[in-house]
Amino acid sequence: METISIEVEPEIARAYQEANLMERKKMQIILNSSLKQFVRKLSLEDTIQEMQTQAKANGLNQEILNKILNEDYD
């Protein structure tokens, strides 16, 4: 991975800066996937399929994903 700087709205910057490590990682994954879709001109369906393949290769199954998505960060 490489680091780049992009301009975002203040509320997005603030949310990222205040997020814990797990929340930041989620944001990075979503942003990276979205930008990859844009650059490669992939359909949303193709992007989702690619993300699922990568998740499985990294040991992330549906049960773990559901647990992560349902965590409460209050």
Buried (B, 14 or more C-beta within 10 A) or exposed (E): EEEEEEEEEEEEEEBBEEBEEEBBEBBEEEBEBEEEBEEEEBEEEEBEEBBEEEBEEEEBEEEEEEEEEEEEEE
